[in-house]
Amino acid sequence: MLVNFKESIMVTLTGRAELEHQLDAAVAELYEPARELNQGILVTRCSAESFTVSLSADVPYGIIIENVTW
């Protein structure tokens, strides 16, 4: 399930098989806003089944950084 908040997307997984597909879809959705704002994308794992994909001014444009907070 993807929930879109203006500059971030919360991804909640219901199965391991969809992990890569949903994260790729979230990154693709933020690609254009990232280009327009000249920001990179930060993928943060919040729990075993929850990720936040967001624009970040701390990440250079064209770069995707992964982070784990749990």
mmCIF file of the N, C-alpha and C atoms, coordinates in Angstrom:
data_MODEL
# 
_entry.id   MODEL 
# 
loop_
_atom_site.group_PDB 
_atom_site.id 
_atom_site.type_symbol 
_atom_site.label_atom_id 
_atom_site.label_alt_id 
_atom_site.label_comp_id 
_atom_site.label_asym_id 
_atom_site.label_entity_id 
_atom_site.label_seq_id 
_atom_site.pdbx_PDB_ins_code 
_atom_site.Cartn_x 
_atom_site.Cartn_y 
_atom_site.Cartn_z 
_atom_site.occupancy 
_atom_site.B_iso_or_equiv 
_atom_site.pdbx_formal_charge 
_atom_site.auth_seq_id 
_atom_site.auth_comp_id 
_atom_site.auth_asym_id 
_atom_site.auth_atom_id 
_atom_site.pdbx_PDB_model_num 
ATOM 1   N N  . MET A 1 1  ? 0.847  -1.178  0.000   1.00 0.00 ? 1  MET A N  1 
ATOM 2   C CA . MET A 1 1  ? 0.000  0.000   0.000   1.00 0.00 ? 1  MET A CA 1 
ATOM 3   C C  . MET A 1 1  ? 0.892  1.240   0.000   1.00 0.00 ? 1  MET A C  1 
ATOM 4   N N  . LEU A 1 2  ? 0.596  2.201   -0.866  1.00 0.00 ? 2  LEU A N  1 
ATOM 5   C CA . LEU A 1 2  ? 1.326  3.461   -0.930  1.00 0.00 ? 2  LEU A CA 1 
ATOM 6   C C  . LEU A 1 2  ? 0.417  4.573   -0.442  1.00 0.00 ? 2  LEU A C  1 
ATOM 7   N N  . VAL A 1 3  ? 0.926  5.392   0.467   1.00 0.00 ? 3  VAL A N  1 
ATOM 8   C CA . VAL A 1 3  ? 0.188  6.563   0.916   1.00 0.00 ? 3  VAL A CA 1 
ATOM 9   C C  . VAL A 1 3  ? 1.055  7.762   0.594   1.00 0.00 ? 3  VAL A C  1 
ATOM 10  N N  . ASN A 1 4  ? 0.565  8.659   -0.250  1.00 0.00 ? 4  ASN A N  1 
ATOM 11  C CA . ASN A 1 4  ? 1.364  9.787   -0.709  1.00 0.00 ? 4  ASN A CA 1 
ATOM 12  C C  . ASN A 1 4  ? 1.069  11.029  0.114   1.00 0.00 ? 4  ASN A C  1 
ATOM 13  N N  . PHE A 1 5  ? 2.106  11.542  0.776   1.00 0.00 ? 5  PHE A N  1 
ATOM 14  C CA . PHE A 1 5  ? 2.071  12.830  1.441   1.00 0.00 ? 5  PHE A CA 1 
ATOM 15  C C  . PHE A 1 5  ? 2.947  13.716  0.566   1.00 0.00 ? 5  PHE A C  1 
ATOM 16  N N  . LYS A 1 6  ? 2.668  14.948  0.458   1.00 0.00 ? 6  LYS A N  1 
ATOM 17  C CA . LYS A 1 6  ? 3.281  15.878  -0.498  1.00 0.00 ? 6  LYS A CA 1 
ATOM 18  C C  . LYS A 1 6  ? 4.690  15.506  -0.975  1.00 0.00 ? 6  LYS A C  1 
ATOM 19  N N  . GLU A 1 7  ? 5.639  15.376  -0.079  1.00 0.00 ? 7  GLU A N  1 
ATOM 20  C CA . GLU A 1 7  ? 7.008  15.097  -0.497  1.00 0.00 ? 7  GLU A CA 1 
ATOM 21  C C  . GLU A 1 7  ? 7.543  13.795  0.078   1.00 0.00 ? 7  GLU A C  1 
ATOM 22  N N  . SER A 1 8  ? 6.662  12.943  0.566   1.00 0.00 ? 8  SER A N  1 
ATOM 23  C CA . SER A 1 8  ? 7.093  11.631  1.027   1.00 0.00 ? 8  SER A CA 1 
ATOM 24  C C  . SER A 1 8  ? 5.977  10.617  0.809   1.00 0.00 ? 8  SER A C  1 
ATOM 25  N N  . ILE A 1 9  ? 6.379  9.372   0.756   1.00 0.00 ? 9  ILE A N  1 
ATOM 26  C CA . ILE A 1 9  ? 5.438  8.279   0.532   1.00 0.00 ? 9  ILE A CA 1 
ATOM 27  C C  . ILE A 1 9  ? 5.716  7.223   1.590   1.00 0.00 ? 9  ILE A C  1 
ATOM 28  N N  . MET A 1 10 ? 4.680  6.813   2.301   1.00 0.00 ? 10 MET A N  1 
ATOM 29  C CA . MET A 1 10 ? 4.797  5.742   3.283   1.00 0.00 ? 10 MET A CA 1 
ATOM 30  C C  . MET A 1 10 ? 4.454  4.434   2.583   1.00 0.00 ? 10 MET A C  1 
ATOM 31  N N  . VAL A 1 11 ? 5.337  3.461   2.657   1.00 0.00 ? 11 VAL A N  1 
ATOM 32  C CA . VAL A 1 11 ? 5.135  2.158   2.040   1.00 0.00 ? 11 VAL A CA 1 
ATOM 33  C C  . VAL A 1 11 ? 4.981  1.137   3.158   1.00 0.00 ? 11 VAL A C  1 
ATOM 34  N N  . THR A 1 12 ? 3.841  0.448   3.179   1.00 0.00 ? 12 THR A N  1 
ATOM 35  C CA . THR A 1 12 ? 3.597  -0.609  4.152   1.00 0.00 ? 12 THR A CA 1 
ATOM 36  C C  . THR A 1 12 ? 3.449  -1.918  3.393   1.00 0.00 ? 12 THR A C  1 
ATOM 37  N N  . LEU A 1 13 ? 4.290  -2.873  3.714   1.00 0.00 ? 13 LEU A N  1 
ATOM 38  C CA . LEU A 1 13 ? 4.313  -4.128  2.987   1.00 0.00 ? 13 LEU A CA 1 
ATOM 39  C C  . LEU A 1 13 ? 3.371  -5.146  3.600   1.00 0.00 ? 13 LEU A C  1 
ATOM 40  N N  . THR A 1 14 ? 2.746  -5.924  2.731   1.00 0.00 ? 14 THR A N  1 
ATOM 41  C CA . THR A 1 14 ? 1.917  -7.024  3.201   1.00 0.00 ? 14 THR A CA 1 
ATOM 42  C C  . THR A 1 14 ? 2.583  -8.359  2.897   1.00 0.00 ? 14 THR A C  1 
ATOM 43  N N  . GLY A 1 15 ? 3.679  -8.327  2.153   1.00 0.00 ? 15 GLY A N  1 
ATOM 44  C CA . GLY A 1 15 ? 4.427  -9.537  1.839   1.00 0.00 ? 15 GLY A CA 1 
ATOM 45  C C  . GLY A 1 15 ? 5.798  -9.194  1.307   1.00 0.00 ? 15 GLY A C  1 
ATOM 46  N N  . ARG A 1 16 ? 6.763  -10.034 1.574   1.00 0.00 ? 16 ARG A N  1 
ATOM 47  C CA . ARG A 1 16 ? 8.158  -9.808  1.179   1.00 0.00 ? 16 ARG A CA 1 
ATOM 48  C C  . ARG A 1 16 ? 8.319  -9.689  -0.344  1.00 0.00 ? 16 ARG A C  1 
ATOM 49  N N  . ALA A 1 17 ? 7.515  -10.427 -1.092  1.00 0.00 ? 17 ALA A N  1 
ATOM 50  C CA . ALA A 1 17 ? 7.653  -10.454 -2.551  1.00 0.00 ? 17 ALA A CA 1 
ATOM 51  C C  . ALA A 1 17 ? 7.413  -9.091  -3.188  1.00 0.00 ? 17 ALA A C  1 
ATOM 52  N N  . GLU A 1 18 ? 6.633  -8.232  -2.569  1.00 0.00 ? 18 GLU A N  1 
ATOM 53  C CA . GLU A 1 18 ? 6.315  -6.933  -3.167  1.00 0.00 ? 18 GLU A CA 1 
ATOM 54  C C  . GLU A 1 18 ? 7.269  -5.817  -2.752  1.00 0.00 ? 18 GLU A C  1 
ATOM 55  N N  . LEU A 1 19 ? 8.216  -6.092  -1.895  1.00 0.00 ? 19 LEU A N  1 
ATOM 56  C CA . LEU A 1 19 ? 9.128  -5.074  -1.360  1.00 0.00 ? 19 LEU A CA 1 
ATOM 57  C C  . LEU A 1 19 ? 9.769  -4.228  -2.458  1.00 0.00 ? 19 LEU A C  1 
ATOM 58  N N  . GLU A 1 20 ? 10.493 -4.857  -3.343  1.00 0.00 ? 20 GLU A N  1 
ATOM 59  C CA . GLU A 1 20 ? 11.227 -4.113  -4.372  1.00 0.00 ? 20 GLU A CA 1 
ATOM 60  C C  . GLU A 1 20 ? 10.277 -3.347  -5.292  1.00 0.00 ? 20 GLU A C  1 
ATOM 61  N N  . HIS A 1 21 ? 9.175  -3.970  -5.685  1.00 0.00 ? 21 HIS A N  1 
ATOM 62  C CA . HIS A 1 21 ? 8.219  -3.325  -6.594  1.00 0.00 ? 21 HIS A CA 1 
ATOM 63  C C  . HIS A 1 21 ? 7.632  -2.051  -5.972  1.00 0.00 ? 21 HIS A C  1 
ATOM 64  N N  . GLN A 1 22 ? 7.182  -2.123  -4.720  1.00 0.00 ? 22 GLN A N  1 
ATOM 65  C CA . GLN A 1 22 ? 6.563  -0.954  -4.092  1.00 0.00 ? 22 GLN A CA 1 
ATOM 66  C C  . GLN A 1 22 ? 7.578  0.158   -3.823  1.00 0.00 ? 22 GLN A C  1 
ATOM 67  N N  . LEU A 1 23 ? 8.781  -0.217  -3.408  1.00 0.00 ? 23 LEU A N  1 
ATOM 68  C CA . LEU A 1 23 ? 9.801  0.820   -3.186  1.00 0.00 ? 23 LEU A CA 1 
ATOM 69  C C  . LEU A 1 23 ? 10.202 1.479   -4.503  1.00 0.00 ? 23 LEU A C  1 
ATOM 70  N N  . ASP A 1 24 ? 10.343 0.692   -5.557  1.00 0.00 ? 24 ASP A N  1 
ATOM 71  C CA . ASP A 1 24 ? 10.651 1.254   -6.879  1.00 0.00 ? 24 ASP A CA 1 
ATOM 72  C C  . ASP A 1 24 ? 9.545  2.202   -7.345  1.00 0.00 ? 24 ASP A C  1 
ATOM 73  N N  . ALA A 1 25 ? 8.288  1.825   -7.107  1.00 0.00 ? 25 ALA A N  1 
ATOM 74  C CA . ALA A 1 25 ? 7.160  2.668   -7.509  1.00 0.00 ? 25 ALA A CA 1 
ATOM 75  C C  . ALA A 1 25 ? 7.165  3.987   -6.733  1.00 0.00 ? 25 ALA A C  1 
ATOM 76  N N  . ALA A 1 26 ? 7.481  3.932   -5.450  1.00 0.00 ? 26 ALA A N  1 
ATOM 77  C CA . ALA A 1 26 ? 7.526  5.150   -4.634  1.00 0.00 ? 26 ALA A CA 1 
ATOM 78  C C  . ALA A 1 26 ? 8.657  6.071   -5.095  1.00 0.00 ? 26 ALA A C  1 
ATOM 79  N N  . VAL A 1 27 ? 9.826  5.505   -5.364  1.00 0.00 ? 27 VAL A N  1 
ATOM 80  C CA . VAL A 1 27 ? 10.955 6.307   -5.852  1.00 0.00 ? 27 VAL A CA 1 
ATOM 81  C C  . VAL A 1 27 ? 10.606 6.922   -7.207  1.00 0.00 ? 27 VAL A C  1 
ATOM 82  N N  . ALA A 1 28 ? 9.978  6.158   -8.093  1.00 0.00 ? 28 ALA A N  1 
ATOM 83  C CA . ALA A 1 28 ? 9.595  6.677   -9.410  1.00 0.00 ? 28 ALA A CA 1 
ATOM 84  C C  . ALA A 1 28 ? 8.611  7.836   -9.284  1.00 0.00 ? 28 ALA A C  1 
ATOM 85  N N  . GLU A 1 29 ? 7.704  7.740   -8.319  1.00 0.00 ? 29 GLU A N  1 
ATOM 86  C CA . GLU A 1 29 ? 6.722  8.815   -8.125  1.00 0.00 ? 29 GLU A CA 1 
ATOM 87  C C  . GLU A 1 29 ? 7.375  10.105  -7.635  1.00 0.00 ? 29 GLU A C  1 
ATOM 88  N N  . LEU A 1 30 ? 8.464  9.988   -6.894  1.00 0.00 ? 30 LEU A N  1 
ATOM 89  C CA . LEU A 1 30 ? 9.141  11.184  -6.374  1.00 0.00 ? 30 LEU A CA 1 
ATOM 90  C C  . LEU A 1 30 ? 10.250 11.690  -7.293  1.00 0.00 ? 30 LEU A C  1 
ATOM 91  N N  . TYR A 1 31 ? 10.508 10.982  -8.388  1.00 0.00 ? 31 TYR A N  1 
ATOM 92  C CA . TYR A 1 31 ? 11.605 11.372  -9.275  1.00 0.00 ? 31 TYR A CA 1 
ATOM 93  C C  . TYR A 1 31 ? 11.446 12.795  -9.815  1.00 0.00 ? 31 TYR A C  1 
ATOM 94  N N  . GLU A 1 32 ? 10.284 13.115  -10.355 1.00 0.00 ? 32 GLU A N  1 
ATOM 95  C CA . GLU A 1 32 ? 10.068 14.444  -10.944 1.00 0.00 ? 32 GLU A CA 1 
ATOM 96  C C  . GLU A 1 32 ? 10.125 15.553  -9.890  1.00 0.00 ? 32 GLU A C  1 
ATOM 97  N N  . PRO A 1 33 ? 9.443  15.409  -8.742  1.00 0.00 ? 33 PRO A N  1 
ATOM 98  C CA . PRO A 1 33 ? 9.584  16.445  -7.704  1.00 0.00 ? 33 PRO A CA 1 
ATOM 99  C C  . PRO A 1 33 ? 11.036 16.603  -7.238  1.00 0.00 ? 33 PRO A C  1 
ATOM 100 N N  . ALA A 1 34 ? 11.780 15.503  -7.169  1.00 0.00 ? 34 ALA A N  1 
ATOM 101 C CA . ALA A 1 34 ? 13.191 15.585  -6.766  1.00 0.00 ? 34 ALA A CA 1 
ATOM 102 C C  . ALA A 1 34 ? 13.985 16.404  -7.777  1.00 0.00 ? 34 ALA A C  1 
ATOM 103 N N  . ARG A 1 35 ? 13.710 16.181  -9.054  1.00 0.00 ? 35 ARG A N  1 
ATOM 104 C CA . ARG A 1 35 ? 14.407 16.939  -10.104 1.00 0.00 ? 35 ARG A CA 1 
ATOM 105 C C  . ARG A 1 35 ? 14.057 18.417  -10.012 1.00 0.00 ? 35 ARG A C  1 
ATOM 106 N N  . GLU A 1 36 ? 12.766 18.712  -9.846  1.00 0.00 ? 36 GLU A N  1 
ATOM 107 C CA . GLU A 1 36 ? 12.321 20.103  -9.779  1.00 0.00 ? 36 GLU A CA 1 
ATOM 108 C C  . GLU A 1 36 ? 12.914 20.845  -8.582  1.00 0.00 ? 36 GLU A C  1 
ATOM 109 N N  . LEU A 1 37 ? 13.060 20.145  -7.459  1.00 0.00 ? 37 LEU A N  1 
ATOM 110 C CA . LEU A 1 37 ? 13.582 20.771  -6.236  1.00 0.00 ? 37 LEU A CA 1 
ATOM 111 C C  . LEU A 1 37 ? 15.085 20.573  -6.064  1.00 0.00 ? 37 LEU A C  1 
ATOM 112 N N  . ASN A 1 38 ? 15.710 19.847  -7.010  1.00 0.00 ? 38 ASN A N  1 
ATOM 113 C CA . ASN A 1 38 ? 17.136 19.564  -6.952  1.00 0.00 ? 38 ASN A CA 1 
ATOM 114 C C  . ASN A 1 38 ? 17.513 18.886  -5.629  1.00 0.00 ? 38 ASN A C  1 
ATOM 115 N N  . GLN A 1 39 ? 16.736 17.862  -5.279  1.00 0.00 ? 39 GLN A N  1 
ATOM 116 C CA . GLN A 1 39 ? 16.960 17.109  -4.045  1.00 0.00 ? 39 GLN A CA 1 
ATOM 117 C C  . GLN A 1 39 ? 17.094 15.630  -4.357  1.00 0.00 ? 39 GLN A C  1 
ATOM 118 N N  . GLY A 1 40 ? 17.705 14.911  -3.432  1.00 0.00 ? 40 GLY A N  1 
ATOM 119 C CA . GLY A 1 40 ? 17.810 13.467  -3.557  1.00 0.00 ? 40 GLY A CA 1 
ATOM 120 C C  . GLY A 1 40 ? 16.645 12.798  -2.854  1.00 0.00 ? 40 GLY A C  1 
ATOM 121 N N  . ILE A 1 41 ? 16.701 11.469  -2.822  1.00 0.00 ? 41 ILE A N  1 
ATOM 122 C CA . ILE A 1 41 ? 15.636 10.688  -2.216  1.00 0.00 ? 41 ILE A CA 1 
ATOM 123 C C  . ILE A 1 41 ? 16.213 9.858   -1.071  1.00 0.00 ? 41 ILE A C  1 
ATOM 124 N N  . LEU A 1 42 ? 15.516 9.881   0.046   1.00 0.00 ? 42 LEU A N  1 
ATOM 125 C CA . LEU A 1 42 ? 15.909 9.138   1.241   1.00 0.00 ? 42 LEU A CA 1 
ATOM 126 C C  . LEU A 1 42 ? 14.877 8.048   1.494   1.00 0.00 ? 42 LEU A C  1 
ATOM 127 N N  . VAL A 1 43 ? 15.334 6.798   1.543   1.00 0.00 ? 43 VAL A N  1 
ATOM 128 C CA . VAL A 1 43 ? 14.469 5.658   1.836   1.00 0.00 ? 43 VAL A CA 1 
ATOM 129 C C  . VAL A 1 43 ? 14.794 5.210   3.255   1.00 0.00 ? 43 VAL A C  1 
ATOM 130 N N  . THR A 1 44 ? 13.822 5.332   4.152   1.00 0.00 ? 44 THR A N  1 
ATOM 131 C CA . THR A 1 44 ? 14.040 5.004   5.559   1.00 0.00 ? 44 THR A CA 1 
ATOM 132 C C  . THR A 1 44 ? 13.183 3.811   5.948   1.00 0.00 ? 44 THR A C  1 
ATOM 133 N N  . ARG A 1 45 ? 13.842 2.790   6.483   1.00 0.00 ? 45 ARG A N  1 
ATOM 134 C CA . ARG A 1 45 ? 13.100 1.628   7.002   1.00 0.00 ? 45 ARG A CA 1 
ATOM 135 C C  . ARG A 1 45 ? 12.713 1.947   8.431   1.00 0.00 ? 45 ARG A C  1 
ATOM 136 N N  . CYS A 1 46 ? 11.403 1.995   8.683   1.00 0.00 ? 46 CYS A N  1 
ATOM 137 C CA . CYS A 1 46 ? 10.877 2.371   9.990   1.00 0.00 ? 46 CYS A CA 1 
ATOM 138 C C  . CYS A 1 46 ? 10.552 1.159   10.859  1.00 0.00 ? 46 CYS A C  1 
ATOM 139 N N  . SER A 1 47 ? 10.256 0.038   10.226  1.00 0.00 ? 47 SER A N  1 
ATOM 140 C CA . SER A 1 47 ? 9.981  -1.213  10.931  1.00 0.00 ? 47 SER A CA 1 
ATOM 141 C C  . SER A 1 47 ? 10.171 -2.352  9.928   1.00 0.00 ? 47 SER A C  1 
ATOM 142 N N  . ALA A 1 48 ? 9.860  -3.559  10.346  1.00 0.00 ? 48 ALA A N  1 
ATOM 143 C CA . ALA A 1 48 ? 10.045 -4.704  9.452   1.00 0.00 ? 48 ALA A CA 1 
ATOM 144 C C  . ALA A 1 48 ? 9.195  -4.597  8.196   1.00 0.00 ? 48 ALA A C  1 
ATOM 145 N N  . GLU A 1 49 ? 8.041  -3.931  8.285   1.00 0.00 ? 49 GLU A N  1 
ATOM 146 C CA . GLU A 1 49 ? 7.161  -3.838  7.125   1.00 0.00 ? 49 GLU A CA 1 
ATOM 147 C C  . GLU A 1 49 ? 6.807  -2.418  6.715   1.00 0.00 ? 49 GLU A C  1 
ATOM 148 N N  . SER A 1 50 ? 7.541  -1.433  7.202   1.00 0.00 ? 50 SER A N  1 
ATOM 149 C CA . SER A 1 50 ? 7.190  -0.040  6.941   1.00 0.00 ? 50 SER A CA 1 
ATOM 150 C C  . SER A 1 50 ? 8.416  0.767   6.502   1.00 0.00 ? 50 SER A C  1 
ATOM 151 N N  . PHE A 1 51 ? 8.241  1.503   5.415   1.00 0.00 ? 51 PHE A N  1 
ATOM 152 C CA . PHE A 1 51 ? 9.286  2.360   4.865   1.00 0.00 ? 51 PHE A CA 1 
ATOM 153 C C  . PHE A 1 51 ? 8.709  3.739   4.577   1.00 0.00 ? 51 PHE A C  1 
ATOM 154 N N  . THR A 1 52 ? 9.556  4.760   4.656   1.00 0.00 ? 52 THR A N  1 
ATOM 155 C CA . THR A 1 52 ? 9.190  6.087   4.193   1.00 0.00 ? 52 THR A CA 1 
ATOM 156 C C  . THR A 1 52 ? 10.167 6.455   3.082   1.00 0.00 ? 52 THR A C  1 
ATOM 157 N N  . VAL A 1 53 ? 9.633  6.869   1.951   1.00 0.00 ? 53 VAL A N  1 
ATOM 158 C CA . VAL A 1 53 ? 10.442 7.319   0.818   1.00 0.00 ? 53 VAL A CA 1 
ATOM 159 C C  . VAL A 1 53 ? 10.164 8.810   0.691   1.00 0.00 ? 53 VAL A C  1 
ATOM 160 N N  . SER A 1 54 ? 11.202 9.645   0.844   1.00 0.00 ? 54 SER A N  1 
ATOM 161 C CA . SER A 1 54 ? 10.965 11.083  0.876   1.00 0.00 ? 54 SER A CA 1 
ATOM 162 C C  . SER A 1 54 ? 12.064 11.857  0.167   1.00 0.00 ? 54 SER A C  1 
ATOM 163 N N  . LEU A 1 55 ? 11.705 13.069  -0.233  1.00 0.00 ? 55 LEU A N  1 
ATOM 164 C CA . LEU A 1 55 ? 12.692 13.997  -0.776  1.00 0.00 ? 55 LEU A CA 1 
ATOM 165 C C  . LEU A 1 55 ? 13.533 14.502  0.376   1.00 0.00 ? 55 LEU A C  1 
ATOM 166 N N  . SER A 1 56 ? 14.803 14.769  0.102   1.00 0.00 ? 56 SER A N  1 
ATOM 167 C CA . SER A 1 56 ? 15.680 15.263  1.161   1.00 0.00 ? 56 SER A CA 1 
ATOM 168 C C  . SER A 1 56 ? 16.679 16.268  0.595   1.00 0.00 ? 56 SER A C  1 
ATOM 169 N N  . ALA A 1 57 ? 16.697 17.444  1.182   1.00 0.00 ? 57 ALA A N  1 
ATOM 170 C CA . ALA A 1 57 ? 17.675 18.461  0.793   1.00 0.00 ? 57 ALA A CA 1 
ATOM 171 C C  . ALA A 1 57 ? 19.082 18.052  1.226   1.00 0.00 ? 57 ALA A C  1 
ATOM 172 N N  . ASP A 1 58 ? 19.178 17.102  2.155   1.00 0.00 ? 58 ASP A N  1 
ATOM 173 C CA . ASP A 1 58 ? 20.475 16.617  2.632   1.00 0.00 ? 58 ASP A CA 1 
ATOM 174 C C  . ASP A 1 58 ? 21.086 15.559  1.715   1.00 0.00 ? 58 ASP A C  1 
ATOM 175 N N  . VAL A 1 59 ? 20.315 15.106  0.731   1.00 0.00 ? 59 VAL A N  1 
ATOM 176 C CA . VAL A 1 59 ? 20.792 14.102  -0.226  1.00 0.00 ? 59 VAL A CA 1 
ATOM 177 C C  . VAL A 1 59 ? 20.941 14.788  -1.576  1.00 0.00 ? 59 VAL A C  1 
ATOM 178 N N  . PRO A 1 60 ? 22.120 14.692  -2.202  1.00 0.00 ? 60 PRO A N  1 
ATOM 179 C CA . PRO A 1 60 ? 22.316 15.338  -3.500  1.00 0.00 ? 60 PRO A CA 1 
ATOM 180 C C  . PRO A 1 60 ? 21.358 14.792  -4.559  1.00 0.00 ? 60 PRO A C  1 
ATOM 181 N N  . TYR A 1 61 ? 20.937 15.659  -5.477  1.00 0.00 ? 61 TYR A N  1 
ATOM 182 C CA . TYR A 1 61 ? 20.050 15.252  -6.565  1.00 0.00 ? 61 TYR A CA 1 
ATOM 183 C C  . TYR A 1 61 ? 20.680 14.095  -7.336  1.00 0.00 ? 61 TYR A C  1 
ATOM 184 N N  . GLY A 1 62 ? 19.870 13.116  -7.682  1.00 0.00 ? 62 GLY A N  1 
ATOM 185 C CA . GLY A 1 62 ? 20.339 11.965  -8.436  1.00 0.00 ? 62 GLY A CA 1 
ATOM 186 C C  . GLY A 1 62 ? 20.803 10.810  -7.565  1.00 0.00 ? 62 GLY A C  1 
ATOM 187 N N  . ILE A 1 63 ? 20.799 11.014  -6.261  1.00 0.00 ? 63 ILE A N  1 
ATOM 188 C CA . ILE A 1 63 ? 21.267 9.994   -5.319  1.00 0.00 ? 63 ILE A CA 1 
ATOM 189 C C  . ILE A 1 63 ? 20.086 9.491   -4.492  1.00 0.00 ? 63 ILE A C  1 
ATOM 190 N N  . ILE A 1 64 ? 20.085 8.188   -4.196  1.00 0.00 ? 64 ILE A N  1 
ATOM 191 C CA . ILE A 1 64 ? 19.114 7.596   -3.294  1.00 0.00 ? 64 ILE A CA 1 
ATOM 192 C C  . ILE A 1 64 ? 19.897 6.996   -2.132  1.00 0.00 ? 64 ILE A C  1 
ATOM 193 N N  . ILE A 1 65 ? 19.573 7.400   -0.923  1.00 0.00 ? 65 ILE A N  1 
ATOM 194 C CA . ILE A 1 65 ? 20.248 6.897   0.273   1.00 0.00 ? 65 ILE A CA 1 
ATOM 195 C C  . ILE A 1 65 ? 19.261 6.079   1.086   1.00 0.00 ? 65 ILE A C  1 
ATOM 196 N N  . GLU A 1 66 ? 19.730 4.963   1.616   1.00 0.00 ? 66 GLU A N  1 
ATOM 197 C CA . GLU A 1 66 ? 18.907 4.117   2.480   1.00 0.00 ? 66 GLU A CA 1 
ATOM 198 C C  . GLU A 1 66 ? 19.309 4.351   3.926   1.00 0.00 ? 66 GLU A C  1 
ATOM 199 N N  . ASN A 1 67 ? 18.302 4.344   4.805   1.00 0.00 ? 67 ASN A N  1 
ATOM 200 C CA . ASN A 1 67 ? 18.504 4.574   6.229   1.00 0.00 ? 67 ASN A CA 1 
ATOM 201 C C  . ASN A 1 67 ? 17.627 3.596   7.008   1.00 0.00 ? 67 ASN A C  1 
ATOM 202 N N  . VAL A 1 68 ? 18.066 3.179   8.186   1.00 0.00 ? 68 VAL A N  1 
ATOM 203 C CA . VAL A 1 68 ? 17.268 2.309   9.043   1.00 0.00 ? 68 VAL A CA 1 
ATOM 204 C C  . VAL A 1 68 ? 17.121 2.984   10.395  1.00 0.00 ? 68 VAL A C  1 
ATOM 205 N N  . THR A 1 69 ? 15.882 3.075   10.899  1.00 0.00 ? 69 THR A N  1 
ATOM 206 C CA . THR A 1 69 ? 15.667 3.743   12.182  1.00 0.00 ? 69 THR A CA 1 
ATOM 207 C C  . THR A 1 69 ? 15.165 2.809   13.270  1.00 0.00 ? 69 THR A C  1 
ATOM 208 N N  . TRP A 1 70 ? 15.016 1.526   13.015  1.00 0.00 ? 70 TRP A N  1 
ATOM 209 C CA . TRP A 1 70 ? 14.496 0.633   14.054  1.00 0.00 ? 70 TRP A CA 1 
ATOM 210 C C  . TRP A 1 70 ? 15.488 -0.413  14.433  1.00 0.00 ? 70 TRP A C  1 
# 
